């Protein structure tokens, strides 16, 4: 039977050379990489919350003032009978990581638009050109998890 364990015979019973398998290499991500990964996850969770009007996972990626605003955004969308297709091209740069605090600069392209919460089809006009936004984002590590705490938008001259 092909699934039986093979029995040693003269051809297979000689001892194999004793070389240790290579030790697995584990790469510890830098604090900057951890922050950037958490920030990318923030955008994914935030986009899903606005699209599905479901704030249940915002606490996983937000804290403090940003969480308060995120919860209000989702509640406002629910009250308005609308949802948002969040379409951003983020380009974050870690400015500083100090202990459990991090600062990110993000200049991103925003092509977001309102959608029907049921059909997910656009409601009204969709952007013809992206809006460039510049945010400075504060992140905080809580119980080993980086979360967006707050953000300040640079006023554009447009």
N, C-alpha and C positions, 0 to 999 in steps of 0.2 A: 504494500500500500504506500502511495507516495507521501502520506502524512506520518508514517512511522519514523522514529528516530533511526538514522542509519547506524548499522553495527560496524565497529572498526574491523578492518581486515588488514592484510599485509600492506596494502597501498596507503591506507589512511591512519595506521597506528603509529607512525613515526612522530615524535614530538615536533610541534611547530616551533619555529624560532620564538624566543621569548622577548618580544618587543612590546613595551607598554603602549597602549593606545594614546594618541596625542591628547593632552589635557584640554578639555573644552575651554575656549577663551570667552570670558564674559567681559563685555565692554560696559563700564559704568558710564552712563550718560553724564555729561557735564551739567552743572546747574542751569546754564543757559539753554541747553537742549531740553531739559525737563520743563523749563518755563515756556519755551516755544511749543513743545508738544501739548502742554496744558492749554495754551492760548489757542492753538488750532482746534482742540477739542471744544473749547468755549464757543467758537464760531459754529461748530456743527450742532451742538446742543441748543444754542440760541436760535439758529435757523429753524430747527425742528420745532421749537417752542412757538415761534411766530407763525410758522406754516400750519401747525396743528392746533394752535391756541391751547397748548398744554404746558403749564409752568412747573409740572411735577419734577423735572430734572434740573431746573435752573440752579437749585441749591448745590448741585454737584459741581458746578463750574463758576458760580458767583457767590459773593458774600457782601455784607455791608451795604453801602449806598447803591452799588450796581445791582445787587439782588433786589433791593426795594424797587428800583426803577424797572428792572426786568419783569417783576411780578405785576407792576402797574401796567406796563405795556401790553402784556398778555390779557389782563382783565379789560383794558380799554378796547382791544381788538374784539374780544368776546361781546362787549356791550355794543360795539358798532356793527357787529355781524360781518366783520372782515377778517382777513388773515394777510400775511405778508410772505411773498417769496423773497427771501433774503439772498441776494446775489452779490457777493463781494469778492474781490481779489485782494487778499490781505498780503502785506509785505512788512512783517514785523521785524524790528531790530531790538535786541535786548540792550538797554543802556546800562543797567546795573542790576546785580543781584547781591543783596546784603542780608545775610541771615534768612529770615522768613519773609523778606520783602523783595520785590523785583519791580523794575520800571521798564516799560516797553514803549518804543515809538513805532507807530503804525500809520503809514500812508497807504490808503487803500482806495480801490475803485468800487463805487457803489452803484449797482444797477438794479436795486430792489424795487418791487412794485406790489400793489395790493392784488390779492387773489380772492376768489370765492372760497369760503372755508370748506365747502363740500366738494365742489368739482375741481378745485385747485387751478381753475382757469383765470387768466388776468381779468381784473375789473378796472375799467378805465384805461388810460394811456400807460404804456410801458416806456421806460426811458429810451430815448434815441441815442444818448451819449452818457457815459458814466460820469458820476459826480466824484471828484477826488476829495477825500476826507483825510484829515490828519489828527490822530488821537494820541495822547500820551496816557498810557494805561498803567495803573498800579495793580500788582498782583500780590497776593498774600498766601503763604503756605500754612494750611491748617490741617493738623493731624497728618502731615506728609503729603497733602494734596494742594497743588497750586490752584488758586481761584482768582478770578478778576474781582478786585475790590472796588475800583472806581476808574473813571476815565475823564479826561479833559479834552474837549475838541478845540483845535486851533481854528480861530475864525478865519474864513477865507475872504479874500477881497473881491469875490464875484458878485 
